[in-house]
């Protein structure tokens, strides 16, 4: 009898930007490409686009902490989001910074769930005018409050300048990612992205101490 192979670890790269235009999907693909260069098929990386779930401001009549032991979600969008997040062993959140803080859609998506997140490793990659450092810190606090185990290294992607013009303006107004930013992130920021991923993988080897409701 042939022994079955252990199932491949599943990690979601979550695109948390939802507005139009946006460059979140392109940035998430950059992160995915960098990680796939060195992963040697050890982990299956999947892109999850928050925009596909069209989550309104939380509109369930139950508290996420009660699901599934005491209650169930009633709305289709909640059930879809819960089912998607439950598939994965860990997460990499690719987050924008708006007005020096976390985007409302990002925070709302985190707050929709509770037991789906608990104890799992997560990494944060932020981007913005100054790299999204404020949003990164705010999301870290929220994820840790939801008992996710956040990688200490949190890459912060700063948009490059094209001449005197920051490429973030083309990203905001046209949804276009400039080549100088892409080059910067795939060279100078690559080390931090890989380090955060290694920390996430180490966390996957350690059983969580948190218990689900």
The 8 nearest C-alpha neighbors of each residue, nearest first, counted from 0:
[[1, 2, 3, 4, 5, 6, 7, 8],
 [2, 0, 3, 4, 5, 6, 7, 8],
 [3, 1, 0, 4, 5, 6, 7, 8],
 [2, 4, 1, 5, 6, 0, 7, 8],
 [3, 5, 6, 2, 7, 1, 8, 41],
 [6, 4, 7, 3, 8, 2, 41, 42],
 [5, 7, 4, 8, 3, 9, 42, 43],
 [6, 8, 42, 9, 5, 43, 41, 40],
 [7, 9, 42, 43, 6, 88, 10, 41],
 [8, 10, 87, 43, 88, 42, 7, 44],
 [11, 9, 89, 44, 90, 87, 88, 43],
 [10, 12, 90, 45, 13, 46, 44, 91],
 [13, 11, 91, 46, 92, 45, 90, 47],
 [12, 14, 47, 92, 11, 15, 48, 93],
 [15, 13, 48, 93, 16, 49, 23, 47],
 [14, 16, 49, 105, 94, 13, 93, 17],
 [17, 15, 23, 14, 18, 95, 94, 21],
 [18, 16, 50, 15, 49, 19, 104, 21],
 [17, 19, 20, 16, 21, 50, 104, 23],
 [20, 18, 21, 17, 174, 171, 173, 16],
 [19, 21, 174, 173, 18, 171, 172, 22],
 [20, 22, 174, 19, 23, 18, 171, 170],
 [21, 23, 174, 25, 24, 170, 176, 26],
 [22, 24, 26, 25, 16, 21, 14, 27],
 [25, 23, 27, 26, 22, 14, 28, 21],
 [26, 24, 28, 22, 27, 23, 29, 176],
 [25, 27, 29, 23, 28, 24, 30, 22],
 [26, 28, 30, 24, 29, 25, 23, 31],
 [27, 29, 31, 25, 26, 30, 32, 24],
 [30, 28, 26, 32, 27, 31, 33, 25],
 [29, 31, 27, 33, 28, 32, 34, 26],
 [30, 32, 28, 34, 29, 33, 35, 27],
 [33, 31, 35, 29, 34, 30, 28, 36],
 [34, 32, 30, 36, 31, 35, 29, 189],
 [35, 33, 31, 36, 32, 37, 38, 30],
 [34, 36, 38, 32, 37, 33, 31, 39],
 [37, 35, 34, 33, 38, 32, 39, 31],
 [38, 36, 35, 39, 34, 33, 193, 40],
 [37, 39, 35, 40, 41, 36, 34, 42],
 [40, 38, 41, 37, 35, 36, 42, 34],
 [39, 41, 42, 38, 43, 35, 37, 7],
 [42, 40, 39, 38, 43, 7, 8, 37],
 [41, 43, 8, 40, 7, 9, 44, 38],
 [42, 44, 9, 8, 10, 45, 7, 40],
 [43, 45, 10, 11, 42, 9, 12, 46],
 [46, 44, 11, 12, 10, 47, 43, 9],
 [45, 47, 12, 11, 13, 48, 44, 14],
 [48, 46, 13, 12, 14, 11, 49, 45],
 [49, 47, 14, 50, 51, 13, 46, 15],
 [48, 50, 15, 51, 52, 14, 47, 17],
 [49, 51, 17, 48, 52, 53, 16, 15],
 [52, 50, 49, 48, 53, 47, 17, 54],
 [51, 53, 50, 54, 49, 76, 80, 79],
 [54, 52, 50, 51, 55, 76, 49, 17],
 [53, 55, 52, 76, 56, 108, 77, 57],
 [56, 54, 57, 53, 58, 107, 76, 104],
 [55, 57, 58, 107, 54, 104, 108, 111],
 [58, 56, 55, 59, 111, 107, 54, 110],
 [57, 59, 56, 60, 55, 74, 77, 61],
 [58, 60, 61, 57, 72, 73, 74, 62],
 [59, 61, 58, 62, 73, 72, 57, 63],
 [62, 60, 59, 63, 70, 65, 72, 71],
 [61, 63, 64, 65, 60, 66, 59, 70],
 [64, 62, 112, 65, 113, 66, 61, 111],
 [63, 65, 113, 62, 66, 114, 212, 112],
 [66, 64, 69, 63, 70, 62, 68, 67],
 [67, 65, 70, 68, 71, 63, 64, 69],
 [66, 68, 70, 71, 69, 65, 114, 64],
 [69, 67, 66, 65, 70, 212, 71, 64],
 [70, 68, 65, 67, 66, 71, 64, 212],
 [69, 71, 66, 67, 65, 68, 61, 72],
 [72, 70, 66, 67, 73, 69, 61, 65],
 [71, 73, 74, 78, 77, 59, 70, 66],
 [72, 74, 71, 75, 59, 78, 77, 60],
 [75, 73, 77, 76, 72, 78, 59, 58],
 [74, 76, 78, 77, 79, 73, 72, 80],
 [75, 77, 79, 78, 74, 80, 52, 54],
 [78, 76, 80, 74, 75, 79, 81, 72],
 [77, 79, 81, 75, 76, 80, 82, 72],
 [78, 80, 76, 82, 77, 81, 75, 83],
 [81, 79, 83, 77, 82, 78, 76, 84],
 [80, 82, 78, 84, 79, 83, 85, 77],
 [81, 83, 79, 85, 80, 84, 78, 86],
 [84, 82, 80, 85, 81, 86, 79, 87],
 [83, 85, 81, 86, 82, 87, 80, 115],
 [84, 86, 82, 115, 83, 87, 81, 116],
 [87, 85, 84, 83, 82, 88, 9, 11],
 [88, 86, 9, 10, 89, 85, 84, 11],
 [87, 89, 9, 10, 119, 8, 86, 90],
 [90, 88, 10, 120, 119, 87, 121, 11],
 [91, 89, 121, 11, 10, 12, 92, 122],
 [92, 90, 122, 12, 121, 123, 13, 11],
 [91, 93, 13, 123, 12, 94, 124, 90],
 [94, 92, 124, 14, 125, 13, 15, 123],
 [93, 95, 125, 15, 92, 124, 126, 16],
 [96, 94, 126, 125, 127, 16, 131, 97],
 [95, 97, 131, 134, 101, 100, 127, 99],
 [98, 96, 100, 99, 102, 101, 95, 127],
 [99, 97, 100, 96, 101, 102, 134, 133],
 [100, 98, 97, 96, 133, 134, 101, 131],
 [99, 101, 134, 96, 133, 97, 98, 102],
 [100, 102, 134, 96, 97, 103, 137, 105],
 [103, 101, 105, 104, 97, 96, 100, 106],
 [102, 104, 106, 105, 107, 101, 108, 97],
 [103, 105, 107, 102, 106, 108, 17, 15],
 [106, 104, 108, 102, 103, 107, 15, 109],
 [105, 107, 109, 103, 108, 104, 110, 102],
 [106, 108, 104, 110, 109, 105, 103, 111],
 [109, 107, 105, 111, 110, 106, 104, 54],
 [110, 108, 106, 107, 111, 112, 105, 142],
 [109, 111, 107, 112, 108, 106, 113, 57],
 [112, 110, 108, 109, 107, 57, 63, 113],
 [113, 111, 63, 110, 115, 109, 114, 81],
 [112, 114, 64, 63, 115, 116, 145, 117],
 [113, 115, 117, 116, 211, 64, 112, 212],
 [114, 116, 85, 113, 117, 112, 84, 81],
 [117, 115, 114, 113, 119, 147, 118, 145],
 [118, 116, 146, 114, 147, 119, 115, 145],
 [117, 119, 147, 207, 209, 146, 148, 116],
 [118, 120, 147, 89, 117, 148, 116, 88],
 [121, 119, 148, 89, 147, 199, 149, 202],
 [122, 120, 90, 149, 91, 89, 148, 150],
 [121, 123, 91, 150, 149, 92, 90, 195],
 [124, 122, 92, 153, 91, 93, 125, 135],
 [123, 125, 93, 154, 153, 155, 92, 94],
 [126, 124, 94, 155, 131, 93, 95, 135],
 [125, 127, 156, 130, 131, 95, 155, 157],
 [126, 128, 130, 131, 129, 96, 157, 95],
 [127, 129, 130, 157, 158, 167, 131, 126],
 [130, 128, 157, 127, 131, 132, 126, 158],
 [131, 129, 157, 155, 156, 127, 126, 132],
 [130, 132, 127, 126, 96, 125, 134, 133],
 [131, 133, 135, 134, 130, 136, 155, 129],
 [134, 132, 136, 135, 100, 131, 99, 137],
 [133, 135, 101, 100, 137, 96, 131, 136],
 [136, 134, 132, 138, 133, 137, 125, 131],
 [135, 137, 139, 133, 134, 138, 132, 140],
 [136, 138, 134, 140, 139, 135, 133, 141],
 [139, 137, 141, 135, 140, 136, 142, 134],
 [140, 138, 136, 142, 137, 141, 135, 143],
 [139, 141, 143, 137, 138, 142, 144, 136],
 [142, 140, 144, 138, 139, 143, 145, 137],
 [143, 141, 145, 139, 144, 147, 140, 138],
 [142, 144, 146, 147, 145, 140, 141, 139],
 [143, 145, 141, 146, 142, 140, 147, 139],
 [144, 146, 142, 143, 147, 117, 113, 141],
 [147, 145, 143, 117, 144, 118, 148, 142],
 [146, 148, 118, 143, 119, 142, 117, 145],
 [149, 147, 120, 121, 119, 118, 143, 146],
 [148, 150, 121, 122, 120, 147, 151, 143],
 [149, 151, 122, 152, 198, 199, 195, 121],
 [152, 150, 149, 153, 195, 198, 122, 199],
 [153, 151, 195, 150, 154, 194, 191, 198],
 [152, 154, 123, 124, 151, 155, 195, 122],
 [155, 153, 124, 191, 192, 152, 125, 156],
 [154, 156, 130, 125, 126, 124, 131, 157],
 [157, 155, 130, 126, 125, 154, 158, 184],
 [156, 158, 130, 129, 127, 128, 126, 159],
 [159, 157, 180, 167, 166, 128, 127, 156],
 [160, 158, 180, 166, 179, 165, 157, 161],
 [161, 159, 165, 164, 166, 162, 163, 158],
 [162, 160, 164, 163, 165, 166, 159, 179],
 [161, 163, 164, 160, 165, 159, 166, 179],
 [162, 164, 161, 160, 165, 166, 159, 168],
 [163, 165, 161, 160, 162, 166, 168, 167],
 [166, 164, 160, 167, 159, 161, 168, 163],
 [167, 165, 168, 160, 169, 177, 159, 158],
 [166, 168, 170, 165, 169, 158, 171, 128],
 [169, 167, 171, 170, 166, 172, 165, 164],
 [170, 168, 173, 172, 171, 167, 175, 166],
 [169, 171, 174, 175, 167, 168, 176, 173],
 [172, 170, 168, 169, 174, 173, 167, 21],
 [171, 173, 169, 170, 168, 174, 20, 175],
 [174, 172, 169, 175, 170, 171, 20, 21],
 [173, 175, 170, 21, 20, 22, 171, 172],
 [176, 174, 170, 173, 169, 177, 22, 21],
 [177, 175, 170, 22, 178, 174, 169, 181],
 [178, 176, 180, 179, 166, 175, 181, 169],
 [177, 179, 181, 180, 182, 176, 183, 159],
 [180, 178, 182, 181, 177, 159, 183, 161],
 [181, 179, 159, 183, 158, 182, 178, 177],
 [180, 182, 178, 184, 179, 183, 185, 177],
 [183, 181, 179, 185, 180, 184, 178, 186],
 [184, 182, 180, 186, 181, 187, 185, 179],
 [183, 185, 188, 181, 186, 182, 187, 180],
 [184, 186, 189, 182, 183, 188, 181, 187],
 [185, 187, 189, 183, 184, 188, 182, 190],
 [186, 188, 183, 189, 184, 185, 190, 182],
 [189, 187, 184, 190, 191, 186, 185, 192],
 [188, 190, 192, 185, 186, 191, 187, 193],
 [191, 189, 193, 192, 188, 194, 187, 186],
 [192, 190, 194, 193, 154, 189, 188, 195],
 [193, 191, 189, 195, 194, 190, 154, 196],
 [192, 194, 196, 190, 191, 195, 189, 197],
 [195, 193, 191, 197, 196, 192, 190, 198],
 [196, 194, 152, 198, 192, 193, 197, 150],
 [195, 197, 199, 193, 194, 198, 200, 192],
 [198, 196, 200, 194, 199, 195, 201, 193],
 [199, 197, 201, 195, 196, 200, 150, 202],
 [198, 200, 196, 202, 197, 201, 150, 120],
 [199, 201, 203, 197, 202, 198, 196, 204],
 [202, 200, 198, 204, 203, 199, 197, 205],
 [201, 203, 199, 205, 204, 200, 120, 198],
 [202, 204, 200, 201, 205, 199, 120, 206],
 [205, 203, 202, 201, 206, 200, 199, 207],
 [206, 204, 202, 203, 207, 201, 208, 200],
 [205, 207, 208, 204, 203, 202, 118, 119],
 [208, 206, 118, 209, 205, 119, 210, 148],
 [207, 209, 206, 210, 118, 205, 146, 117],
 [210, 208, 118, 207, 211, 117, 146, 206],
 [211, 209, 212, 208, 117, 118, 207, 114],
 [210, 212, 114, 117, 209, 118, 115, 113],
 [211, 210, 68, 114, 64, 65, 66, 67]]
